[in-house]
């Protein structure tokens, strides 16, 4: 969209943000972009970022990237794209209730998982093991928007969106009380919690659909605390406890939070999902096959850099970095097809059931 014209529309949008809570980030107060750009006449800064992210190749590829279940047979399992959309509307629901910047929240949420490797966290783990510099999908998401998309020039996003993208990952355990989160903008904190709210909700449903667990397997403390259902219960609790915390509105660095009973229930549910769903899938037959595919492709590309498109070699990018960028950008389907072309049979029944 062209940014030429009278700036009255953008100024009207920015003026409307004056009604946001004082702790919110206002577009006109953004810390800006790495490279100067003239302001758009029709869109505020975070609206521009949101639209740039949606139009990336990396965003489109999310529809063929694993969320939890690798190559599931069935049309209704979450993908990395459907997860991203669920995080986005969850985050916007919380942001609207707390009267903070929805455009900023939406841009962070839409971009937070762009850097996921194929086969979800299984792929991320293997790339991390094989790469000299290590690998995490949050850092790769930032790398994509900074220096891979748009022919290697990046999207030149605002500081606030970039911060939210790189800081969204959460350690195993009680991430809600992680003191590092309080140093983020409120909008970034919201996306961080919304990510967990969304994946716990759809991962539980997918695990039940797959027959790995039943509703009655979910720990009693969780069912008792989340009587409205996982999604609605968690969203309401975040909103209610953040609104009730008066200190939240006196200091921009206070944390978006949950009440103690809900936080405990969330931690119990996360551990339950690790033990009963995430780790068994990662260690199972398809998880092992996915590991073999990523290891093979990484080694092959490192030995045959000519197989990597020229666009990944730019500026000071090393052959190893180009390998990581190219491999991490692959969809599950592309990785399966490429590995089968180079080493028939390596993907076993995963390839057969999909193709």
Secondary structure, 3 states (H helix, E strand, C coil): CCCCCCCHHHHHHHHHHHHCCCCCCCHHHCCCECCCCCCCCCCCHHHHHHHHHHCCHHHHHHHHCECCCCCCCCCCCCEHHHHHHHHHHHHHHHHHHHCCCHHHHHHHHHHCCCCCCCCHHHHHHHHHHHCCCCCCHHHHHHHHHHHHCCCCCCCCCEHHHHHHHHCCCCCCCCHHHCHHHHHCCHHHHHHHHHHHHHHHHHHHHHHHHCCCCCHHHCCHHHHHHCCCCHHHHHHHHHHHHHHHCHHHHCCCCCCCCCCHHHHHHHHHHHHHHHHHHHHHHHHCHHHHHHHHHHHHHHHHHHHCHHHCCHHHCCCCCCHHHHHHHHHHHCCHHHHHHHHHHHCCCCCHHHHHHHC
